[in-house]
Amino acid sequence: MKRYLLLIFVCVLFSVFSFTSLANDTIAQADALFDKGGVDNILESIPLYAKAAEANPDSYEANWKCARANREYADHALEGEYEGWKDICKEYGKKGMEYAEKAKELEPEKIEGHYYFGLSAGTYSDGVSILKALTEGLKGSTEDAFYKAYDIDKMYDIGGPMLAIGRFWHQLPFPMKNKKRAEKYFAEHHKYFPDDPEGLVYYAELLIDSRKKKEAIPLLEKAIAGDEPYYSKWAKRLLEDL
């Protein structure tokens, strides 16, 4: 009987080791694709991350990286205005939230699960509309995720948590919109990352909305001269409308 139980224990241990090893190898393959950049490579990495998460559901790394890849692909679709980009944002934003939620549950003290949950929720909102996302109860969970990420490491991903909170408060519809709160976080982000094109455009858009057009102009001019075409074009449109 003891030998039988020992055999079962060895088999279970071997099985766990095999699945963990498979997951790690698959994550490495997915990382190689994701790190190459480009929408095709990112899209190709998603099923590999999903496979790794399926092989080892308790892998924090597999889950948060799968969330990141889903959100990144959807973001490319939005910025590139791909055909059906709203449907892509809806589908991949939702998947991103699911994997990020799992990551949050696995290791709540780490930033990635919280951060990519919030970003994925924002992407999902781009696909279905902010109002629909609000009716689904996403405001509280998104807000909590971004503030948790901020508390853990506000400098993560070029100050992403600061930028995300600012954008969150600016994009909410009245009466939930809070321009003063948004400006606080945009200003903080700008202090640390004054040349970031995305931050420049978001901050300038808020300033324009707050009737501070003169303060917005130099930010827009810097964004136009930046190296990110999507935000450069956005900045040009805002400047032309002033």
ChimeraX attribute file (.defattr): number of C-alpha atoms within 10 A of each C-alpha:
attribute: neighborCount
match mode: 1-to-1
recipient: residues
	/A:1	6
	/A:2	7
	/A:3	8
	/A:4	9
	/A:5	10
	/A:6	11
	/A:7	12
	/A:8	12
	/A:9	12
	/A:10	12
	/A:11	12
	/A:12	12
	/A:13	11
	/A:14	12
	/A:15	12
	/A:16	14
	/A:17	13
	/A:18	14
	/A:19	16
	/A:20	19
	/A:21	15
	/A:22	16
	/A:23	25
	/A:24	20
	/A:25	14
	/A:26	22
	/A:27	23
	/A:28	16
	/A:29	14
	/A:30	27
	/A:31	19
	/A:32	14
	/A:33	19
	/A:34	22
	/A:35	11
	/A:36	11
	/A:37	11
	/A:38	12
	/A:39	17
	/A:40	12
	/A:41	18
	/A:42	25
	/A:43	19
	/A:44	15
	/A:45	26
	/A:46	23
	/A:47	16
	/A:48	22
	/A:49	29
	/A:50	24
	/A:51	19
	/A:52	27
	/A:53	26
	/A:54	15
	/A:55	20
	/A:56	21
	/A:57	18
	/A:58	16
	/A:59	19
	/A:60	23
	/A:61	20
	/A:62	29
	/A:63	28
	/A:64	29
	/A:65	27
	/A:66	31
	/A:67	33
	/A:68	29
	/A:69	28
	/A:70	31
	/A:71	30
	/A:72	24
	/A:73	23
	/A:74	31
	/A:75	22
	/A:76	17
	/A:77	19
	/A:78	19
	/A:79	12
	/A:80	11
	/A:81	11
	/A:82	12
	/A:83	10
	/A:84	11
	/A:85	19
	/A:86	20
	/A:87	16
	/A:88	24
	/A:89	30
	/A:90	22
	/A:91	18
	/A:92	25
	/A:93	31
	/A:94	23
	/A:95	22
	/A:96	32
	/A:97	29
	/A:98	19
	/A:99	25
	/A:100	30
	/A:101	21
	/A:102	21
	/A:103	29
	/A:104	23
	/A:105	13
	/A:106	17
	/A:107	16
	/A:108	15
	/A:109	13
	/A:110	16
	/A:111	23
	/A:112	27
	/A:113	31
	/A:114	32
	/A:115	30
	/A:116	32
	/A:117	33
	/A:118	31
	/A:119	27
	/A:120	31
	/A:121	29
	/A:122	27
	/A:123	29
	/A:124	29
	/A:125	21
	/A:126	21
	/A:127	24
	/A:128	15
	/A:129	14
	/A:130	20
	/A:131	12
	/A:132	13
	/A:133	17
	/A:134	14
	/A:135	9
	/A:136	9
	/A:137	10
	/A:138	19
	/A:139	19
	/A:140	9
	/A:141	13
	/A:142	24
	/A:143	17
	/A:144	16
	/A:145	26
	/A:146	26
	/A:147	19
	/A:148	20
	/A:149	28
	/A:150	22
	/A:151	12
	/A:152	17
	/A:153	18
	/A:154	19
	/A:155	17
	/A:156	15
	/A:157	12
	/A:158	14
	/A:159	19
	/A:160	20
	/A:161	29
	/A:162	28
	/A:163	27
	/A:164	27
	/A:165	24
	/A:166	27
	/A:167	22
	/A:168	21
	/A:169	19
	/A:170	23
	/A:171	16
	/A:172	16
	/A:173	12
	/A:174	8
	/A:175	6
	/A:176	11
	/A:177	14
	/A:178	16
	/A:179	18
	/A:180	14
	/A:181	15
	/A:182	23
	/A:183	23
	/A:184	14
	/A:185	20
	/A:186	24
	/A:187	18
	/A:188	15
	/A:189	25
	/A:190	18
	/A:191	10
	/A:192	12
	/A:193	15
	/A:194	14
	/A:195	15
	/A:196	19
	/A:197	25
	/A:198	18
	/A:199	27
	/A:200	28
	/A:201	24
	/A:202	24
	/A:203	28
	/A:204	27
	/A:205	23
	/A:206	22
	/A:207	20
	/A:208	17
	/A:209	13
	/A:210	12
	/A:211	11
	/A:212	13
	/A:213	16
	/A:214	12
	/A:215	13
	/A:216	23
	/A:217	19
	/A:218	14
	/A:219	24
	/A:220	26
	/A:221	16
	/A:222	17
	/A:223	27
	/A:224	23
	/A:225	15
	/A:226	16
	/A:227	11
	/A:228	13
	/A:229	14
	/A:230	14
	/A:231	23
	/A:232	21
	/A:233	13
	/A:234	18
	/A:235	27
	/A:236	16
	/A:237	13
	/A:238	16
	/A:239	20
	/A:240	7
	/A:241	7
	/A:242	10
